[in-house]
Amino acid sequence: MIPDEKTLLIGKVLKDSTKPLKERFRALFTLKNIGGKTAINCISEAFADESALLKHELAYCLGQMKDVDANEILSKVLEDKNQEPMVRHEAAEALGAIGDANSISILEKYAQDPVKEVSETCYLALKRIKSMTVVDSNKKDNANIYGSVDPAPPLEDVSDINKLKEILLDENEDLFMRYKAMFKLRDINSVESTLALTEGLSHGSSLYRHEVAFVLGQMQNPSSIPALTSALEDQSQNEMVRHECAEALGAIATPECYQVLKKYLKDEKVVVRESCEIALDMCDYENSFELQYADTLCKV
């Protein structure tokens, strides 16, 4: 257990806009891992920040914590039309991740929102919450090797990559079903399934393409680097998609990724610039960890 005083100190770092964004992100994920009401309150107070990227990540972390105490602040963020679409979308997704049936009414309301990223997310969150009522109570909800709470469970009873790819890319298919195919391909995590997923970066809505990029980042398969780079470089892509491509490249963390990310540190879109900053910090962390591990092996 972490004392509240220490949690509040970490929260102070999170809310300090004079500190580098990478330090604030580390504080945020520390609070996520601590959990509890004090951590939730610290995260909630940071929604007054100007960074859409940070606020988006606040909502994501609250959803991953799966604590109903976060429902009120997430609902307020979803309702706030002054918040950026990527922030409102993430608040809706977080409500779906928490999975409280009491969130159904607000999600139904905003499933009609004129902002497509928001309405589609609310639809997916509703499908997730309602599907949870029929999940075997002995089966861990959305358990996966990545440790994430996902917007949809992986598709069961289908393992053929070509069939999954067909569902993934079919824009006439139900969005929740396409997400299920997406997460099944992620869980297979082969070069073939990775390349199938990369085709999703040029299909469907911004929300859908951004989720494809997020999944590719989880997989950390280098075969996705060309497609992620191409999407990041494409100025016609929605900034939600480009930001997620940058973070995916940061997760893969090869020297090639590092060089690509450096090119976009001065991108005209703030959220892309900030994402590249965070992604480069991820690269540094991954590479320093590998060096420490190699050094340890040499000493054995």
C-alpha positions as CSV (number, residue, x, y, z in Angstrom):
1,M,0.0,0.0,0.0
2,I,1.2,3.5,-0.9
3,P,0.5,6.2,1.7
4,D,-1.9,9.0,0.5
5,E,0.8,11.6,1.1
6,K,3.1,9.9,-1.5
7,T,0.2,9.5,-3.9
8,L,-0.6,13.2,-3.6
9,L,3.1,14.0,-4.4
10,I,3.0,11.9,-7.5
11,G,-0.3,13.6,-8.4
12,K,1.4,17.0,-8.0
13,V,3.9,16.0,-10.7
14,L,1.1,14.9,-13.0
15,K,-0.6,18.3,-12.7
16,D,2.5,20.4,-13.0
17,S,2.4,21.8,-16.6
18,T,6.0,23.2,-16.2
19,K,7.4,19.7,-16.0
20,P,8.3,17.7,-19.2
21,L,5.4,15.7,-20.6
22,K,7.4,12.5,-20.3
23,E,7.7,13.0,-16.5
24,R,4.0,13.7,-16.2
25,F,3.2,10.5,-18.1
26,R,5.3,8.5,-15.8
27,A,3.5,10.0,-12.8
28,L,0.2,9.1,-14.5
29,F,1.0,5.5,-15.0
30,T,2.4,5.3,-11.5
31,L,-1.0,6.5,-10.2
32,K,-2.8,4.0,-12.4
33,N,-0.7,1.2,-10.8
34,I,-1.3,2.5,-7.3
35,G,-5.1,2.7,-7.8
36,G,-7.7,3.8,-5.2
37,K,-9.7,7.0,-4.7
38,T,-6.8,9.2,-4.0
39,A,-5.1,8.2,-7.3
40,I,-8.3,8.6,-9.2
41,N,-8.8,12.1,-7.7
42,C,-5.3,13.1,-8.7
43,I,-5.9,11.9,-12.2
44,S,-9.3,13.6,-12.4
45,E,-7.9,17.0,-11.4
46,A,-5.5,16.9,-14.4
47,F,-8.4,17.1,-16.9
48,A,-8.0,20.9,-16.7
49,D,-4.7,20.7,-18.6
50,E,-4.3,22.0,-22.1
51,S,-2.7,18.9,-23.6
52,A,-5.2,16.8,-25.5
53,L,-2.7,13.9,-25.5
54,L,-2.4,14.0,-21.7
55,K,-6.1,14.2,-21.1
56,H,-6.7,11.3,-23.6
57,E,-4.2,9.3,-21.6
58,L,-5.9,10.3,-18.3
59,A,-9.1,8.8,-19.5
60,Y,-7.4,5.7,-20.8
61,C,-5.7,5.0,-17.4
62,L,-9.0,5.6,-15.5
63,G,-10.6,2.9,-17.7
64,Q,-7.8,0.5,-17.3
65,M,-8.1,0.9,-13.5
66,K,-11.7,-0.5,-13.8
67,D,-12.9,1.4,-10.7
68,V,-16.5,2.7,-10.7
69,D,-15.3,5.7,-8.6
70,A,-14.0,7.1,-11.9
71,N,-17.4,7.0,-13.6
72,E,-18.5,10.4,-12.6
73,I,-15.5,12.3,-13.9
74,L,-15.4,10.2,-17.1
75,S,-19.1,11.0,-17.7
76,K,-18.4,14.7,-17.3
77,V,-15.6,14.6,-19.8
78,L,-17.8,12.7,-22.3
79,E,-20.5,15.4,-21.9
80,D,-18.1,18.3,-22.3
81,K,-18.3,19.5,-25.9
82,N,-15.3,21.8,-25.3
83,Q,-13.1,18.8,-24.8
84,E,-11.3,17.5,-27.9
85,P,-12.9,14.5,-29.7
86,M,-10.0,12.2,-28.9
87,V,-10.5,13.0,-25.2
88,R,-14.3,12.5,-25.2
89,H,-13.8,9.3,-27.2
90,E,-11.4,8.0,-24.6
91,A,-13.7,8.8,-21.8
92,A,-16.5,6.8,-23.5
93,E,-14.1,3.9,-24.1
94,A,-13.0,4.1,-20.4
95,L,-16.7,3.8,-19.3
96,G,-17.0,0.7,-21.4
97,A,-13.8,-0.7,-19.9
98,I,-15.1,-0.2,-16.4
99,G,-18.2,-2.0,-17.5
100,D,-20.7,-0.6,-15.1
101,A,-24.3,-1.0,-16.2
102,N,-25.1,2.4,-14.8
103,S,-23.1,3.9,-17.6
104,I,-25.5,2.6,-20.2
105,S,-27.8,5.6,-20.3
106,I,-25.1,8.2,-20.9
107,L,-23.5,6.0,-23.5
108,E,-26.8,5.6,-25.3
109,K,-27.3,9.4,-25.3
110,Y,-23.9,10.0,-26.9
111,A,-24.1,7.1,-29.3
112,Q,-26.0,9.8,-31.3
113,D,-23.3,12.4,-30.9
114,P,-22.5,14.3,-34.1
115,V,-18.8,13.7,-33.6
116,K,-18.2,10.3,-35.3
117,E,-15.3,9.3,-33.1
118,V,-17.5,9.8,-30.0
119,S,-20.6,8.1,-31.3
120,E,-18.8,5.1,-32.6
121,T,-16.9,4.7,-29.3
122,C,-20.2,4.9,-27.3
123,Y,-21.6,2.2,-29.6
124,L,-18.7,-0.1,-28.9
125,A,-18.8,0.6,-25.2
126,L,-22.5,-0.3,-25.1
127,K,-21.8,-3.5,-26.9
128,R,-19.0,-4.4,-24.5
129,I,-21.0,-3.7,-21.4
130,K,-24.0,-5.6,-22.7
131,S,-21.9,-8.5,-23.9
132,M,-20.4,-8.8,-20.4
133,T,-23.7,-9.8,-19.0
134,V,-23.6,-13.1,-20.9
135,V,-19.9,-13.9,-20.3
136,D,-19.2,-17.0,-18.2
137,S,-18.7,-15.7,-14.7
138,N,-15.8,-18.0,-14.3
139,K,-14.0,-16.5,-17.3
140,K,-11.7,-13.6,-16.7
141,D,-13.1,-10.6,-18.5
142,N,-10.9,-9.7,-21.6
143,A,-7.9,-11.5,-20.2
144,N,-4.9,-11.2,-22.5
145,I,-1.1,-11.4,-22.4
146,Y,-0.9,-7.6,-22.9
147,G,-2.7,-6.9,-19.6
148,S,-5.1,-4.4,-21.2
149,V,-8.8,-4.0,-20.9
150,D,-9.9,-4.0,-24.5
151,P,-13.0,-2.4,-26.2
152,A,-14.0,-5.9,-27.5
153,P,-13.1,-9.5,-26.8
154,P,-11.2,-11.5,-29.4
155,L,-13.4,-13.4,-31.8
156,E,-13.9,-16.9,-30.7
157,D,-14.0,-20.0,-32.9
158,V,-12.2,-18.3,-35.8
159,S,-8.4,-18.6,-36.2
160,D,-8.0,-18.5,-40.0
161,I,-6.1,-15.3,-40.7
162,N,-7.6,-14.8,-44.1
163,K,-11.1,-15.1,-42.7
164,L,-10.3,-12.7,-39.8
165,K,-8.8,-10.2,-42.3
166,E,-11.9,-10.4,-44.4
167,I,-14.0,-9.4,-41.4
168,L,-11.5,-6.8,-40.3
169,L,-11.6,-5.0,-43.6
170,D,-15.3,-5.3,-44.4
171,E,-16.8,-1.8,-43.9
172,N,-20.3,-3.2,-44.1
173,E,-19.6,-5.5,-41.2
174,D,-20.7,-4.5,-37.7
175,L,-18.0,-2.4,-36.0
176,F,-17.9,-4.5,-32.8
177,M,-17.4,-7.7,-34.9
178,R,-14.5,-6.0,-36.8
179,Y,-13.0,-5.1,-33.5
180,K,-13.3,-8.7,-32.3
181,A,-11.5,-9.8,-35.4
182,M,-8.8,-7.1,-34.8
183,F,-8.1,-8.4,-31.3
184,K,-8.0,-12.0,-32.4
185,L,-5.4,-11.1,-35.0
186,R,-3.5,-9.3,-32.3
187,D,-3.5,-12.3,-30.1
188,I,-2.2,-14.6,-32.9
189,N,0.7,-12.1,-33.2
190,S,2.5,-13.6,-36.2
191,V,4.0,-11.7,-39.2
192,E,1.0,-12.8,-41.2
193,S,-1.5,-11.5,-38.7
194,T,0.5,-8.3,-38.3
195,L,0.5,-7.6,-42.0
196,A,-3.3,-8.3,-42.1
197,L,-3.8,-5.7,-39.4
198,T,-1.6,-3.1,-41.2
199,E,-4.1,-3.1,-44.1
200,G,-6.6,-1.7,-41.6
201,L,-4.6,1.6,-41.4
202,S,-6.1,2.5,-44.8
203,H,-9.7,1.4,-44.2
204,G,-12.7,2.6,-42.2
205,S,-13.1,5.5,-39.8
206,S,-10.5,7.4,-37.9
207,L,-11.5,5.7,-34.7
208,Y,-11.1,2.3,-36.3
209,R,-7.7,3.1,-37.8
210,H,-6.5,4.5,-34.5
211,E,-7.3,1.3,-32.8
212,V,-5.5,-0.7,-35.4
213,A,-2.4,1.4,-34.7
214,F,-2.8,0.9,-31.0
215,V,-3.0,-2.9,-31.4
216,L,0.1,-2.9,-33.6
217,G,1.9,-1.0,-30.8
218,Q,0.9,-3.7,-28.4
219,M,2.2,-6.5,-30.7
220,Q,5.6,-4.7,-31.2
221,N,6.2,-6.7,-34.4
222,P,8.8,-4.9,-36.6
223,S,6.9,-6.1,-39.7
224,S,4.4,-3.3,-39.0
225,I,7.0,-0.5,-39.1
226,P,6.6,0.4,-42.8
227,A,2.8,0.8,-42.6
228,L,3.0,2.7,-39.3
229,T,5.6,5.0,-40.7
230,S,3.6,5.6,-43.8
231,A,0.5,6.5,-41.8
232,L,2.4,8.8,-39.5
233,E,3.8,10.6,-42.5
234,D,0.4,10.9,-44.2
235,Q,-0.8,14.5,-43.4
236,S,-4.3,13.5,-44.6
237,Q,-4.7,11.0,-41.8
238,N,-6.6,12.2,-38.7
239,E,-4.3,13.3,-35.9
240,M,-5.8,10.6,-33.7
241,V,-4.4,8.0,-36.1
242,R,-1.0,9.7,-36.6
243,H,-0.6,10.1,-32.8
244,E,-1.3,6.4,-32.2
245,C,1.1,5.4,-35.0
246,A,3.8,7.5,-33.3
247,E,3.3,5.7,-30.0
248,A,3.2,2.3,-31.7
249,L,6.6,3.1,-33.2
250,G,7.8,4.1,-29.8
251,A,6.7,0.7,-28.4
252,I,8.5,-1.2,-31.2
253,A,11.6,1.0,-30.4
254,T,14.0,0.0,-33.2
255,P,16.7,2.4,-34.4
256,E,14.6,2.9,-37.5
257,C,11.6,3.9,-35.4
258,Y,13.7,6.3,-33.4
259,Q,14.8,8.1,-36.6
260,V,11.3,8.4,-37.9
261,L,9.9,9.8,-34.7
262,K,12.7,12.5,-34.5
263,K,11.5,13.8,-37.9
264,Y,8.0,14.7,-36.5
265,L,9.0,16.4,-33.2
266,K,8.1,19.7,-34.9
267,D,4.9,18.5,-36.7
268,E,2.2,21.1,-37.1
269,K,-0.2,19.1,-35.1
270,V,0.4,19.4,-31.3
271,V,-0.8,16.0,-30.5
272,V,1.5,14.4,-33.0
273,R,4.5,16.4,-31.7
274,E,3.7,15.4,-28.2
275,S,3.2,11.8,-29.1
276,C,6.6,11.7,-30.8
277,E,8.1,13.1,-27.6
278,I,6.5,10.4,-25.5
279,A,7.4,7.7,-28.1
280,L,11.0,8.7,-28.1
281,D,11.1,8.4,-24.3
282,M,9.6,4.9,-24.7
283,C,12.4,4.1,-27.2
284,D,15.0,5.3,-24.7
285,Y,13.4,3.2,-22.0
286,E,13.2,0.1,-24.1
287,N,16.8,0.4,-25.3
288,S,18.2,1.2,-21.8
289,F,16.4,-1.9,-20.4
290,E,17.8,-4.1,-23.2
291,L,21.3,-2.8,-22.5
292,Q,20.9,-3.4,-18.7
293,Y,19.7,-6.9,-19.5
294,A,22.6,-7.6,-21.9
295,D,25.0,-6.3,-19.3
296,T,23.5,-8.6,-16.6
297,L,23.9,-11.6,-18.9
298,C,27.5,-10.8,-19.5
299,K,28.2,-10.8,-15.8
300,V,26.6,-14.2,-15.3
